[in-house]
């Protein structure tokens, strides 16, 4: 981007989830370069970036640096840690199979296709990935079953999928209600949608305020269990099941975390993960101690 290119779109005058007017400012996230602000809807409590970065700025977040961990805002390259990430993926597939044991499986935001490789033992795998960098890798594995693009321009027939997964994806979407409706349309009767994102009603998010690490420049939409459950119901799902912090136990997480260990002192990291996971189990109604959640929505 050249100097002088606008960084932000005009501010949103209405909530992108419920359409209520005049969202109020909540936090300014100054640690990010460029900084950004989030607002909260007084009607439905949905939290969202406002004003948003332009499409061009957002697209610039998802190049190779996003996966190689050297961009300011980055994820990780799952290929380097695949042996360990598989523990989580295998366990996740095991739980999903209780709800939908076979059929077509679509991973929205499939990155390099790691989850799809595990899914392919039981399901016909399909993927959507907006990043050409990781999407081309997944496409080399799965051919035309991987679409480089979004849920707005995919080529897949509606009504035929047993499972749709969105792991840490919905927070990146500018119009999450439209995304959930499209997932609903893609699913067959009895199908299940998995959504993993942060729970902004968790004590962790509430206490850390603007310092909460989930406030990242690529995250446009911030849900709580309440707002996401309502959005799923509004999208046409008949039943929503919430898991805190995730839908499986501690062991796969610990095994996955082994990938980052370089020396014996790194094992302190295991203790932190164990503690976080156990605290994540503490929840009652809308209240939860940590801000991790996974929702399964049934058609
Ligand atoms: Zn709203």
Boltz pocket constraint, residues with backbone or C-beta under 6 A from the ligand:
constraints:
  - pocket:
      binder: B
      contacts: [[A, 15], [A, 16], [A, 17], [A, 18], [A, 19], [A, 20], [A, 41], [A, 42], [A, 43], [A, 44], [A, 45], [A, 46]]
      max_distance: 6.0
